[in-house]
Amino acid sequence: MFIEIKKIYLNNEFIYYHCILQNGKQMAVPLDEANSDYQAIQQWISEGNTVIDNGN
Amino acid sequence: MAIDKVTSAALETSTNQPNFRNIIINGDMSQAQRGTSVSSLTGTDATCDRWRFAATSAGTWTISQSTTVPTGEGFATSFKADCTTANGSLSAGSILRFSQFIEGQNLQYLKKGTSSAESLTISFHVRSAKTGTYIVNIKDRDNTRSFSQSYTISSADTWEKKTITFDGDTTGAFGNDNDWSLEVHFYLVAGTTYTSGTLATAWESSTSANLAVGQVNLADSTSNDWYVTGIQLEAGSVASDFEFLPHDVNKERCLRYCFKHGGEASTQYLNAQGGYYDANYIAFGLVSPPVPMRSAPSLTVNGTVIVHRLNTDYTGWTWGFISGVQSQSWFVSANKSSHGVTAQHSLIKCATTSDFFLYSSEFF
Protein backbone atom coordinates (compact mmCIF):
# COMPACT_ATOMS: atom_id res chain seq x y z
CA MET A 1 0.00 0.00 0.00
CA PHE A 2 2.71 2.51 1.02
CA ILE A 3 5.71 3.50 -1.10
CA GLU A 4 6.99 6.15 1.29
CA ILE A 5 5.90 7.64 4.61
CA LYS A 6 7.29 10.85 6.05
CA LYS A 7 6.73 12.60 9.37
CA ILE A 8 5.57 16.21 9.03
CA TYR A 9 6.38 18.76 11.70
CA LEU A 10 5.05 22.22 12.46
CA ASN A 11 6.71 24.41 15.06
CA ASN A 12 8.80 21.45 16.21
CA GLU A 13 5.70 19.33 16.76
CA PHE A 14 5.08 16.08 14.86
CA ILE A 15 1.57 16.64 13.48
CA TYR A 16 0.82 14.03 10.77
CA TYR A 17 2.17 11.45 8.37
CA HIS A 18 2.49 12.23 4.66
CA CYS A 19 2.25 9.06 2.57
CA ILE A 20 2.89 8.16 -1.05
CA LEU A 21 0.73 5.20 -2.05
CA GLN A 22 1.31 2.46 -4.59
CA ASN A 23 -1.37 3.93 -6.84
CA GLY A 24 0.60 7.18 -6.99
CA LYS A 25 -1.76 9.15 -4.77
CA GLN A 26 -0.57 11.11 -1.75
CA MET A 27 -2.33 11.02 1.60
CA ALA A 28 -2.11 12.93 4.87
CA VAL A 29 -2.86 10.78 7.89
CA PRO A 30 -3.68 12.25 11.33
CA LEU A 31 -2.26 10.90 14.57
CA ASP A 32 -5.48 9.19 15.60
CA GLU A 33 -5.46 5.55 16.68
CA ALA A 34 -9.03 5.11 15.40
CA ASN A 35 -8.01 6.09 11.88
CA SER A 36 -7.53 2.93 9.80
CA ASP A 37 -4.71 4.50 7.76
CA TYR A 38 -2.89 5.36 11.00
CA GLN A 39 -3.33 1.72 12.05
CA ALA A 40 -1.97 0.58 8.68
CA ILE A 41 1.09 2.80 9.12
CA GLN A 42 1.80 1.26 12.52
CA GLN A 43 1.50 -2.20 10.93
CA TRP A 44 3.83 -1.10 8.11
CA ILE A 45 6.38 0.08 10.68
CA SER A 46 6.07 -3.14 12.69
CA GLU A 47 6.93 -5.07 9.54
CA GLY A 48 10.34 -3.40 9.52
CA ASN A 49 9.73 -0.46 7.22
CA THR A 50 11.18 2.95 8.02
CA VAL A 51 9.39 6.28 8.22
CA ILE A 52 11.36 9.26 6.92
CA ASP A 53 11.99 11.63 9.80
CA ASN A 54 13.88 14.78 8.93
CA GLY A 55 12.93 16.47 12.17
CA ASN A 56 11.35 19.88 12.12
CA MET B 1 -55.71 12.41 19.68
CA ALA B 2 -57.17 9.13 20.84
CA ILE B 3 -56.85 6.14 18.51
CA ASP B 4 -59.83 3.79 18.57
CA LYS B 5 -58.34 1.05 16.48
CA VAL B 6 -55.42 0.29 14.20
CA THR B 7 -56.50 -0.74 10.75
CA SER B 8 -54.48 -3.15 8.64
CA ALA B 9 -53.88 -0.37 6.11
CA ALA B 10 -52.56 1.92 8.80
CA LEU B 11 -50.33 -0.83 10.10
CA GLU B 12 -48.98 -1.50 6.65
CA THR B 13 -48.30 2.19 6.12
CA SER B 14 -46.56 2.33 9.46
CA THR B 15 -44.34 -0.66 8.81
CA ASN B 16 -43.32 0.64 5.40
CA GLN B 17 -41.73 3.74 6.91
CA PRO B 18 -37.97 3.81 7.21
CA ASN B 19 -36.87 2.66 10.63
CA PHE B 20 -33.22 2.06 9.84
CA ARG B 21 -33.63 -1.68 10.10
CA ASN B 22 -30.97 -2.12 7.42
CA ILE B 23 -27.60 -2.51 9.11
CA ILE B 24 -25.92 -2.01 5.74
CA ILE B 25 -25.33 1.59 4.64
CA ASN B 26 -25.77 2.48 0.96
CA GLY B 27 -27.16 -0.92 0.08
CA ASP B 28 -28.78 0.58 -3.02
CA MET B 29 -25.38 1.79 -4.26
CA SER B 30 -26.77 5.29 -4.84
CA GLN B 31 -23.81 7.14 -3.32
CA ALA B 32 -20.39 7.10 -5.01
CA GLN B 33 -18.41 10.08 -3.75
CA ARG B 34 -15.01 8.67 -4.68
CA GLY B 35 -16.02 8.31 -8.31
CA THR B 36 -18.22 6.12 -10.45
CA SER B 37 -15.53 3.94 -12.01
CA VAL B 38 -12.08 2.51 -11.33
CA SER B 39 -10.28 0.56 -14.05
CA SER B 40 -7.18 -1.65 -14.23
CA LEU B 41 -7.77 -2.67 -10.64
CA THR B 42 -5.69 -5.52 -9.20
CA GLY B 43 -5.79 -4.51 -5.53
CA THR B 44 -8.16 -2.59 -3.27
CA ASP B 45 -10.36 0.36 -4.19
CA ALA B 46 -13.91 1.65 -4.00
CA THR B 47 -16.59 3.37 -6.03
CA CYS B 48 -19.89 3.10 -4.16
CA ASP B 49 -19.65 4.55 -0.65
CA ARG B 50 -18.94 2.17 2.22
CA TRP B 51 -18.14 -0.76 -0.07
CA ARG B 52 -14.62 -2.10 -0.50
CA PHE B 53 -13.56 -4.19 -3.50
CA ALA B 54 -10.37 -6.08 -2.70
CA ALA B 55 -8.46 -8.39 -5.03
CA THR B 56 -5.30 -10.42 -4.53
CA SER B 57 -3.99 -12.50 -7.43
CA ALA B 58 -7.48 -12.56 -8.87
CA GLY B 59 -7.30 -10.95 -12.29
CA THR B 60 -7.79 -7.35 -13.31
CA TRP B 61 -11.07 -5.53 -12.88
CA THR B 62 -13.08 -2.45 -13.70
CA ILE B 63 -15.52 -1.58 -10.94
CA SER B 64 -18.29 0.95 -11.32
CA GLN B 65 -21.56 2.34 -10.14
CA SER B 66 -23.91 0.97 -12.78
CA THR B 67 -27.41 1.89 -13.91
CA THR B 68 -28.17 -1.73 -14.78
CA VAL B 69 -30.78 -2.69 -12.21
CA PRO B 70 -33.48 -5.29 -11.63
CA THR B 71 -36.75 -4.29 -13.30
CA GLY B 72 -39.58 -3.01 -11.18
CA GLU B 73 -37.77 -3.09 -7.83
CA GLY B 74 -37.22 0.65 -7.44
CA PHE B 75 -33.45 0.70 -7.70
CA ALA B 76 -31.61 3.23 -9.86
CA THR B 77 -28.07 2.00 -9.35
CA SER B 78 -26.05 -1.13 -8.74
CA PHE B 79 -22.42 -2.05 -8.20
CA LYS B 80 -20.69 -3.73 -11.13
CA ALA B 81 -17.41 -5.65 -11.28
CA ASP B 82 -16.16 -6.47 -14.77
CA CYS B 83 -13.22 -8.80 -15.36
CA THR B 84 -10.76 -7.31 -17.89
CA THR B 85 -7.84 -9.71 -17.44
CA ALA B 86 -8.64 -13.27 -16.45
CA ASN B 87 -6.88 -15.54 -13.99
CA GLY B 88 -7.89 -19.13 -14.62
CA SER B 89 -5.12 -20.61 -12.48
CA LEU B 90 -5.57 -19.24 -9.01
CA SER B 91 -2.85 -19.30 -6.39
CA ALA B 92 -3.64 -20.59 -2.92
CA GLY B 93 -3.98 -17.08 -1.57
CA SER B 94 -6.10 -15.70 -4.40
CA ILE B 95 -9.08 -13.80 -3.11
CA LEU B 96 -11.65 -11.32 -4.36
CA ARG B 97 -14.29 -9.90 -2.04
CA PHE B 98 -16.86 -7.12 -1.99
CA SER B 99 -17.22 -6.02 1.62
CA GLN B 100 -18.68 -3.62 4.15
CA PHE B 101 -17.46 -3.07 7.72
CA ILE B 102 -19.90 -2.07 10.46
CA GLU B 103 -19.33 -0.19 13.70
CA GLY B 104 -19.90 -2.14 16.91
CA GLN B 105 -21.95 0.64 18.47
CA ASN B 106 -24.55 0.14 15.72
CA LEU B 107 -24.90 -3.55 16.54
CA GLN B 108 -25.60 -3.69 20.25
CA TYR B 109 -29.32 -4.46 19.76
CA LEU B 110 -28.36 -7.77 18.17
CA LYS B 111 -27.40 -8.96 21.68
CA LYS B 112 -24.57 -11.04 20.26
CA GLY B 113 -22.85 -13.17 22.83
CA THR B 114 -25.99 -13.68 24.91
CA SER B 115 -28.68 -16.35 25.01
CA SER B 116 -30.99 -13.84 23.31
CA ALA B 117 -28.73 -13.24 20.32
CA GLU B 118 -30.67 -12.20 17.23
CA SER B 119 -30.50 -14.00 13.91
CA LEU B 120 -29.42 -11.94 10.91
CA THR B 121 -30.97 -12.08 7.47
CA ILE B 122 -29.31 -10.69 4.37
CA SER B 123 -31.17 -10.13 1.11
CA PHE B 124 -29.89 -8.75 -2.18
CA HIS B 125 -30.37 -8.69 -5.93
CA VAL B 126 -27.49 -10.21 -7.89
CA ARG B 127 -26.66 -10.89 -11.52
CA SER B 128 -23.65 -12.43 -13.27
CA ALA B 129 -22.56 -13.91 -16.55
CA LYS B 130 -21.09 -16.78 -14.54
CA THR B 131 -23.53 -19.17 -12.90
CA GLY B 132 -22.75 -21.38 -9.95
CA THR B 133 -22.04 -21.26 -6.22
CA TYR B 134 -21.09 -18.05 -4.44
CA ILE B 135 -20.36 -17.43 -0.77
CA VAL B 136 -21.54 -14.75 1.63
CA ASN B 137 -19.57 -14.57 4.87
CA ILE B 138 -20.18 -12.55 8.02
CA LYS B 139 -17.31 -12.17 10.45
CA ASP B 140 -17.27 -11.02 14.05
CA ARG B 141 -13.98 -9.17 14.08
CA ASP B 142 -13.97 -8.61 17.84
CA ASN B 143 -14.08 -12.32 18.65
CA THR B 144 -12.59 -13.71 15.40
CA ARG B 145 -15.67 -15.76 14.57
CA SER B 146 -17.17 -16.46 11.15
CA PHE B 147 -20.29 -17.81 9.51
CA SER B 148 -20.52 -18.52 5.75
CA GLN B 149 -23.40 -19.54 3.54
CA SER B 150 -23.68 -20.24 -0.15
CA TYR B 151 -26.12 -19.05 -2.76
CA THR B 152 -26.51 -20.07 -6.37
CA ILE B 153 -26.70 -17.89 -9.45
CA SER B 154 -28.89 -20.07 -11.62
CA SER B 155 -29.31 -18.10 -14.86
CA ALA B 156 -26.59 -16.13 -16.60
CA ASP B 157 -27.12 -12.40 -17.05
CA THR B 158 -30.38 -12.45 -15.11
CA TRP B 159 -31.22 -10.60 -11.93
CA GLU B 160 -32.06 -12.95 -9.05
CA LYS B 161 -33.05 -12.08 -5.49
CA LYS B 162 -31.32 -14.03 -2.74
CA THR B 163 -32.14 -14.32 0.94
CA ILE B 164 -29.88 -15.93 3.54
CA THR B 165 -30.38 -16.20 7.30
CA PHE B 166 -27.56 -16.52 9.81
CA ASP B 167 -28.49 -17.84 13.24
CA GLY B 168 -27.67 -15.70 16.25
CA ASP B 169 -24.36 -16.23 18.01
CA THR B 170 -24.44 -16.78 21.76
CA THR B 171 -20.66 -16.48 21.98
CA GLY B 172 -18.73 -13.21 21.90
CA ALA B 173 -20.21 -9.74 22.25
CA PHE B 174 -19.57 -6.89 19.84
CA GLY B 175 -17.54 -4.00 21.20
CA ASN B 176 -19.62 -0.91 21.86
CA ASP B 177 -17.44 1.65 20.11
CA ASN B 178 -16.68 3.28 16.77
CA ASP B 179 -14.34 0.54 15.62
CA TRP B 180 -15.59 -2.09 13.23
CA SER B 181 -17.07 -5.26 14.70
CA LEU B 182 -18.93 -6.97 11.87
CA GLU B 183 -17.65 -7.66 8.37
CA VAL B 184 -19.95 -8.63 5.51
CA HIS B 185 -18.14 -10.27 2.61
CA PHE B 186 -19.42 -11.30 -0.82
CA TYR B 187 -16.78 -13.71 -2.13
CA LEU B 188 -16.15 -13.72 -5.87
CA VAL B 189 -12.82 -15.58 -6.03
CA ALA B 190 -11.13 -17.78 -3.44
CA GLY B 191 -7.95 -19.88 -3.62
CA THR B 192 -7.39 -23.05 -1.68
CA THR B 193 -6.34 -21.12 1.42
CA TYR B 194 -10.04 -20.26 1.74
CA THR B 195 -11.65 -23.34 0.21
CA SER B 196 -9.76 -26.42 1.40
CA GLY B 197 -11.84 -27.06 4.53
CA THR B 198 -15.53 -27.41 5.30
CA LEU B 199 -17.76 -24.40 4.82
CA ALA B 200 -18.48 -22.71 8.16
CA THR B 201 -22.27 -23.03 8.03
CA ALA B 202 -22.60 -22.09 11.70
CA TRP B 203 -20.73 -19.62 13.88
CA GLU B 204 -17.24 -20.91 14.59
CA SER B 205 -13.80 -19.65 15.44
CA SER B 206 -12.71 -18.16 12.15
CA THR B 207 -10.67 -20.60 10.05
CA SER B 208 -9.41 -19.44 6.67
CA ALA B 209 -9.93 -22.83 5.00
CA ASN B 210 -13.63 -22.81 5.91
CA LEU B 211 -14.54 -19.33 4.70
CA ALA B 212 -15.39 -19.82 1.03
CA VAL B 213 -15.63 -23.53 0.23
CA GLY B 214 -17.35 -24.05 -3.13
CA GLN B 215 -16.87 -20.51 -4.42
CA VAL B 216 -16.71 -20.32 -8.24
CA ASN B 217 -13.81 -18.50 -9.86
CA LEU B 218 -15.38 -15.33 -11.22
CA ALA B 219 -11.97 -14.30 -12.58
CA ASP B 220 -11.63 -17.18 -15.05
CA SER B 221 -12.91 -15.28 -18.08
CA THR B 222 -13.05 -11.71 -19.33
CA SER B 223 -16.68 -12.43 -20.17
CA ASN B 224 -17.45 -12.49 -16.46
CA ASP B 225 -19.09 -9.73 -14.50
CA TRP B 226 -21.03 -9.39 -11.25
CA TYR B 227 -23.75 -6.92 -10.33
CA VAL B 228 -25.36 -6.40 -6.96
CA THR B 229 -27.84 -3.97 -5.42
CA GLY B 230 -30.49 -3.80 -2.72
CA ILE B 231 -28.29 -5.31 -0.05
CA GLN B 232 -30.11 -5.39 3.26
CA LEU B 233 -28.93 -6.98 6.49
CA GLU B 234 -31.47 -6.98 9.30
CA ALA B 235 -32.23 -8.60 12.63
CA GLY B 236 -34.49 -11.64 12.56
CA SER B 237 -35.05 -14.54 10.22
CA VAL B 238 -37.31 -12.81 7.70
CA ALA B 239 -36.21 -10.51 4.89
CA SER B 240 -38.36 -7.42 4.65
CA ASP B 241 -38.63 -5.22 1.59
CA PHE B 242 -35.57 -3.09 0.94
CA GLU B 243 -35.62 0.01 3.10
CA PHE B 244 -35.27 2.96 0.72
CA LEU B 245 -34.01 6.05 2.52
CA PRO B 246 -34.37 9.62 1.30
CA HIS B 247 -31.34 10.70 -0.72
CA ASP B 248 -30.18 13.21 1.89
CA VAL B 249 -30.49 10.72 4.74
CA ASN B 250 -28.53 8.05 2.89
CA LYS B 251 -25.84 10.57 1.96
CA GLU B 252 -25.54 11.80 5.54
CA ARG B 253 -24.97 8.24 6.71
CA CYS B 254 -22.19 7.87 4.12
CA LEU B 255 -20.62 11.22 5.06
CA ARG B 256 -19.70 9.82 8.45
CA TYR B 257 -17.11 7.71 6.62
CA CYS B 258 -16.22 9.73 3.52
CA PHE B 259 -16.56 13.42 2.72
CA LYS B 260 -15.74 14.71 -0.73
CA HIS B 261 -15.29 18.49 -0.91
CA GLY B 262 -15.16 19.98 -4.39
CA GLY B 263 -15.32 18.41 -7.80
CA GLU B 264 -18.79 19.74 -8.50
CA ALA B 265 -18.67 23.53 -8.91
CA SER B 266 -16.31 26.25 -10.06
CA THR B 267 -15.63 27.75 -6.65
CA GLN B 268 -15.07 25.12 -4.00
CA TYR B 269 -13.37 27.19 -1.36
CA LEU B 270 -12.05 25.21 1.50
CA ASN B 271 -12.91 27.78 4.08
CA ALA B 272 -15.81 30.18 3.88
CA GLN B 273 -14.73 31.73 7.14
CA GLY B 274 -11.53 33.12 5.70
CA GLY B 275 -8.05 31.75 5.65
CA TYR B 276 -4.75 33.13 6.76
CA TYR B 277 -1.15 32.95 5.77
CA ASP B 278 1.95 34.45 7.25
CA ALA B 279 4.97 35.76 5.49
CA ASN B 280 6.81 32.48 5.76
CA TYR B 281 5.22 29.57 4.03
CA ILE B 282 1.87 28.38 5.27
CA ALA B 283 -1.77 29.08 4.55
CA PHE B 284 -4.58 27.14 6.13
CA GLY B 285 -8.29 26.62 5.96
CA LEU B 286 -10.70 25.37 8.58
CA VAL B 287 -12.93 22.47 7.53
CA SER B 288 -16.13 21.53 9.34
CA PRO B 289 -17.71 18.45 7.75
CA PRO B 290 -21.50 18.26 7.26
CA VAL B 291 -21.72 15.51 9.90
CA PRO B 292 -19.17 14.38 12.49
CA MET B 293 -16.91 11.75 10.98
CA ARG B 294 -16.24 8.38 12.56
CA SER B 295 -12.69 9.38 13.44
CA ALA B 296 -10.17 12.02 12.48
CA PRO B 297 -10.02 11.50 8.70
CA SER B 298 -7.18 11.00 6.28
CA LEU B 299 -6.87 13.49 3.44
CA THR B 300 -6.15 12.94 -0.21
CA VAL B 301 -6.34 15.62 -2.87
CA ASN B 302 -7.38 14.76 -6.40
CA GLY B 303 -5.79 17.52 -8.43
CA THR B 304 -4.16 20.76 -7.38
CA VAL B 305 -4.54 23.10 -4.42
CA ILE B 306 -4.19 26.83 -4.94
CA VAL B 307 -4.31 29.83 -2.63
CA HIS B 308 -6.75 32.57 -3.56
CA ARG B 309 -6.74 36.20 -2.47
CA LEU B 310 -8.53 39.24 -3.86
CA ASN B 311 -9.53 37.53 -7.11
CA THR B 312 -6.02 36.25 -7.70
CA ASP B 313 -4.95 32.61 -7.64
CA TYR B 314 -1.45 31.73 -6.43
CA THR B 315 -0.16 28.35 -7.60
CA GLY B 316 2.65 25.97 -6.71
CA TRP B 317 1.52 24.97 -3.23
CA THR B 318 1.78 21.60 -1.54
CA TRP B 319 -0.90 20.50 0.87
CA GLY B 320 -1.39 18.65 4.10
CA PHE B 321 -2.93 18.92 7.54
CA ILE B 322 -1.86 21.14 10.31
CA SER B 323 -2.58 20.39 13.93
CA GLY B 324 -6.12 20.03 15.24
CA VAL B 325 -7.40 17.10 13.19
CA GLN B 326 -10.51 15.75 14.89
CA SER B 327 -13.71 14.11 13.73
CA GLN B 328 -15.68 17.37 13.61
CA SER B 329 -13.12 19.90 12.37
CA TRP B 330 -9.59 20.20 11.15
CA PHE B 331 -7.24 22.50 9.33
CA VAL B 332 -5.82 21.89 5.88
CA SER B 333 -2.58 23.62 5.02
CA ALA B 334 -1.01 24.88 1.82
CA ASN B 335 2.74 25.30 1.97
CA LYS B 336 5.17 27.15 -0.25
CA SER B 337 8.53 28.59 0.60
CA SER B 338 9.10 32.18 -0.49
CA HIS B 339 5.65 32.40 -1.98
CA GLY B 340 5.83 36.14 -2.39
CA VAL B 341 2.29 36.80 -1.21
CA THR B 342 2.47 39.43 1.47
CA ALA B 343 -1.14 40.14 2.34
CA GLN B 344 -3.34 38.23 4.76
CA HIS B 345 -6.81 36.61 4.65
CA SER B 346 -6.40 34.17 1.80
CA LEU B 347 -8.48 31.12 0.94
CA ILE B 348 -7.55 27.62 -0.15
CA LYS B 349 -9.49 26.09 -2.99
CA CYS B 350 -9.39 23.43 -5.67
CA ALA B 351 -7.72 24.50 -8.89
CA THR B 352 -10.35 23.14 -11.30
CA THR B 353 -13.93 22.00 -11.19
CA SER B 354 -12.85 18.36 -11.30
CA ASP B 355 -10.39 18.65 -8.41
CA PHE B 356 -11.48 17.76 -4.90
CA PHE B 357 -10.44 17.11 -1.33
CA LEU B 358 -11.39 13.66 -0.05
CA TYR B 359 -11.56 12.99 3.68
CA SER B 360 -11.88 9.35 4.74
CA SER B 361 -12.54 7.77 8.10
CA GLU B 362 -13.47 4.46 6.47
CA PHE B 363 -12.19 1.10 7.65
CA PHE B 364 -10.15 0.62 4.47
Interface residues (C-beta under 8 A of the other chain):
Chain A: M1 I8 L10 E13 I15 Y16 H18 Q22 N23 K25 Q26 M27 A28 V29 P30 L31 D32 A34 N35 S36 D37 Y38
Chain B: G43 T44 D45 N178 D179 I282 R294 S295 A296 P297 S298 L299 T300 V301 N302 W319 G320 F321 I322 S323 V325 W330 S333 S360 S361 E362 F363 F364
